Amino acid sequence: MAVSTPRHSLAFQDATLKQTFPAMWQAGLSAVARLQVACPPDKTTEIEIETSHAAADAICCTFFSLPITDWIAAQVFQKFNIYQLSQPLLNASAFLKLPSWMSSFFLRDTRRAARSIRQLITELTDSWQQQITAGTAPNDLATKIMTLRDPETDDQFSVSELVDQVVIFLAEHETSVSALSGALYLLALHPEWQDRVATEAAMLTTANYAVVRQLKFSRDVFRKTLRLYPPVPIRVRQSTCPETFATGLYQRAPDGDQPLALASSYQALG
């Protein structure tokens, strides 16, 4: 399990959005080129496939300076898609108070995809470590994390820890996929919004992060999207003491109960 350490803070201290924006810009240009081919006016397109590709590409470009077309990156992306499609939307073990030694209920395909993902990322990490040793690795986020030492212990990440970090980065791309898909859906419903967003996007002619601050209407579209279609609509938490929920009808949650917090409606179900 990956945890935050002082090494994380140091690694991300220099990896600001301004510095990583050029890599995201290139991933965005690639996404636009793909959409122009995949989304002709007379065709219905499953947009989550395209937004998933775009989000994973942005992460790979930012973290490893590799486009998703790189062989290993493409394999990881494919396995992640299999993993996401095969895992249950809701894991019953999160609600059943089972002993900690009992395994979670995952399908065989889900477990197989998870093993493949970890193996591929291990290969990618080993390859990157060799480039670092040879002095040929780019100064990207992966290199920063792999070379930094803990200020307290002087230790570096082990290979297993590095793989954990990459897995977390890639796994978290789902939230970006949800936000992008929701925003594009709303823009499809409201052509007048499309025109305003397109007008703002015309200001972005180069990878100039300063211009992003001027995309005020585009920012509002994303905020509206996050309010209507939150990427994490359900959160499961286990209470350690009785709590009162403001749902109009107040209710008590006994110690150890696991209420469902619905982010979209701010309700809680016991």
Disulfide bonds with the S-S distance in Angstrom:
none
